[in-house]
Amino acid sequence: MKKRILSILSSIMMLCCVFTVSLTDVQATGNEMIQVDGSYLTTEDTSVGKSPESMLRGEYLMDGECSISKAGRNRIYVYAATTADCYVDFISVIIYVDQYNEKTGNWEQIDAWSVDDTDTYFVATSKSITVDRGYYYRVHADHFAGMEDEYPYEETTSFTDGILVP
């Protein structure tokens, strides 16, 4: 009888261990970050993207960066800048604001604009945008810099992760 009780208790303990391990695996799977077109979907308040070192080339373009932040209810603040190594004839940044569509699994552009300047080494742009709640938003930007007599200009890109606007 004693062996039977020990056997039943051992079986119950093994079953509990199996369920505990299974639940832990499910939770770990649920916490994995989803990546769409290079951007992770996050619940952070802000995200900053910088142009990768490998994409910087030539002698004029130093770096490009962009950022997105929650700016209150139904609002985001977006920013992008291009920096050159020296004064250039032309410098520009094109900024794109995207909303993640869960049905298609793709980013869809909701806004875009560009800013350019001449005879300088820096250009930047920013804007506060009203958006729909319950979606992920990200920013990506194209950065250009160069001299008129050396067209096409040097270029690079930057992008942020997606942030959820609850």
C-alpha positions as CSV (number, residue, x, y, z in Angstrom):
1,M,0.0,0.0,0.0
2,K,2.8,2.3,0.9
3,K,4.5,1.7,-2.5
4,R,1.2,2.4,-4.3
5,I,0.8,5.8,-2.5
6,L,4.4,6.7,-3.3
7,S,3.8,5.7,-6.9
8,I,0.7,7.9,-7.2
9,L,2.4,10.9,-5.6
10,S,5.4,10.5,-7.9
11,S,3.1,10.4,-10.9
12,I,1.3,13.5,-9.8
13,M,4.6,15.3,-9.2
14,M,5.8,14.3,-12.7
15,L,2.6,15.6,-14.2
16,C,3.0,18.9,-12.5
17,C,6.5,19.2,-13.7
18,V,5.4,18.6,-17.3
19,F,2.7,21.2,-17.1
20,T,5.0,23.8,-15.6
21,V,7.6,23.3,-18.3
22,S,4.9,23.5,-21.0
23,L,3.5,26.7,-19.6
24,T,7.0,28.3,-19.4
25,D,7.6,27.4,-23.1
26,V,4.4,29.0,-24.2
27,Q,5.1,32.2,-22.3
28,A,8.6,32.5,-23.8
29,T,7.1,32.1,-27.3
30,G,4.6,34.8,-26.6
31,N,7.3,37.3,-25.6
32,E,9.3,37.0,-28.8
33,M,9.5,40.3,-30.7
34,I,8.0,40.4,-34.2
35,Q,10.2,41.9,-36.9
36,V,8.6,43.4,-40.1
37,D,10.7,44.8,-42.9
38,G,13.7,45.4,-40.5
39,S,11.6,47.0,-37.7
40,Y,10.6,45.3,-34.5
41,L,7.1,45.9,-33.1
42,T,7.6,47.3,-29.6
43,T,5.6,49.0,-26.8
44,E,8.4,51.5,-26.1
45,D,7.7,55.2,-25.9
46,T,10.4,56.1,-28.3
47,S,12.7,54.6,-30.9
48,V,15.8,56.0,-32.7
49,G,17.3,54.7,-35.9
50,K,20.8,55.5,-37.2
51,S,22.3,54.8,-40.6
52,P,24.5,51.7,-40.4
53,E,28.3,52.3,-40.7
54,S,28.5,49.9,-43.6
55,M,26.1,52.1,-45.6
56,L,28.1,55.3,-45.1
57,R,30.4,55.7,-48.1
58,G,32.4,58.4,-49.8
59,E,33.8,61.6,-48.5
60,Y,30.8,63.8,-47.7
61,L,28.0,61.9,-45.9
62,M,28.7,61.5,-42.2
63,D,25.5,60.0,-40.8
64,G,21.7,60.0,-40.9
65,E,19.3,59.5,-38.1
66,C,15.5,59.4,-37.4
67,S,13.3,59.0,-34.4
68,I,9.7,58.5,-33.3
69,S,8.2,59.3,-29.9
70,K,4.7,59.2,-28.3
71,A,3.6,62.8,-27.8
72,G,0.4,62.4,-26.0
73,R,-3.0,60.9,-26.8
74,N,-3.3,60.1,-30.5
75,R,0.0,62.0,-31.3
76,I,3.5,61.1,-32.3
77,Y,6.6,63.2,-32.8
78,V,8.9,62.3,-35.7
79,Y,12.3,63.7,-36.5
80,A,15.0,63.0,-39.1
81,A,18.4,64.6,-39.8
82,T,21.3,64.3,-42.2
83,T,24.9,65.3,-41.3
84,A,27.8,65.8,-43.7
85,D,31.5,65.7,-43.0
86,C,31.9,69.2,-44.4
87,Y,30.0,72.0,-46.1
88,V,28.4,70.5,-49.2
89,D,26.5,72.0,-52.2
90,F,23.4,69.9,-51.5
91,I,22.1,68.0,-48.4
92,S,18.7,66.5,-48.0
93,V,16.5,64.2,-45.8
94,I,13.3,62.5,-46.9
95,I,11.2,61.2,-44.0
96,Y,8.5,58.6,-44.3
97,V,5.9,57.8,-41.5
98,D,4.5,54.3,-41.7
99,Q,1.6,52.5,-40.0
100,Y,1.6,48.7,-39.5
101,N,-1.3,46.9,-41.0
102,E,-1.9,43.7,-39.1
103,K,-4.2,42.2,-41.8
104,T,-1.6,42.4,-44.5
105,G,1.5,42.2,-42.3
106,N,3.0,45.2,-44.1
107,W,3.9,48.8,-43.3
108,E,1.8,51.4,-45.1
109,Q,2.9,55.0,-45.6
110,I,0.7,57.6,-44.0
111,D,2.9,60.7,-44.4
112,A,6.1,61.8,-46.1
113,W,8.0,65.0,-46.8
114,S,11.5,66.2,-47.6
115,V,13.8,69.0,-46.6
116,D,17.0,70.1,-48.5
117,D,19.5,72.9,-48.2
118,T,22.6,74.1,-50.0
119,D,26.0,75.2,-48.8
120,T,25.7,73.7,-45.3
121,Y,26.6,70.5,-43.5
122,F,23.4,69.7,-41.6
123,V,19.6,69.5,-42.3
124,A,16.8,68.3,-40.1
125,T,13.0,68.2,-40.0
126,S,10.4,67.3,-37.4
127,K,6.7,67.2,-37.0
128,S,4.0,66.3,-34.6
129,I,1.3,64.1,-36.2
130,T,-2.2,63.0,-35.1
131,V,-2.6,59.3,-35.6
132,D,-5.2,56.6,-34.9
133,R,-4.8,54.7,-31.6
134,G,-4.1,50.9,-31.5
135,Y,-1.5,50.8,-34.3
136,Y,2.2,50.5,-34.5
137,Y,4.1,53.4,-36.2
138,R,7.6,53.8,-37.5
139,V,9.8,56.3,-39.3
140,H,12.3,55.7,-42.0
141,A,14.4,58.2,-43.8
142,D,16.7,58.6,-46.9
143,H,19.7,60.9,-46.4
144,F,21.7,62.6,-49.2
145,A,24.8,64.8,-49.4
146,G,27.3,65.8,-52.0
147,M,28.7,68.3,-54.4
148,E,27.0,69.5,-57.6
149,D,29.9,68.4,-59.9
150,E,29.9,64.9,-58.3
151,Y,26.3,63.8,-59.0
152,P,24.8,61.3,-58.0
153,Y,25.0,62.3,-54.4
154,E,26.1,60.0,-51.6
155,E,23.1,58.4,-49.8
156,T,22.2,56.2,-46.9
157,T,19.0,55.2,-45.0
158,S,17.9,54.9,-41.4
159,F,14.8,53.4,-39.7
160,T,13.2,53.0,-36.3
161,D,11.4,50.2,-34.7
162,G,7.6,50.4,-34.6
163,I,6.1,51.8,-31.4
164,L,2.5,51.1,-30.3
165,V,0.2,54.0,-29.8
166,P,-2.4,52.6,-27.4
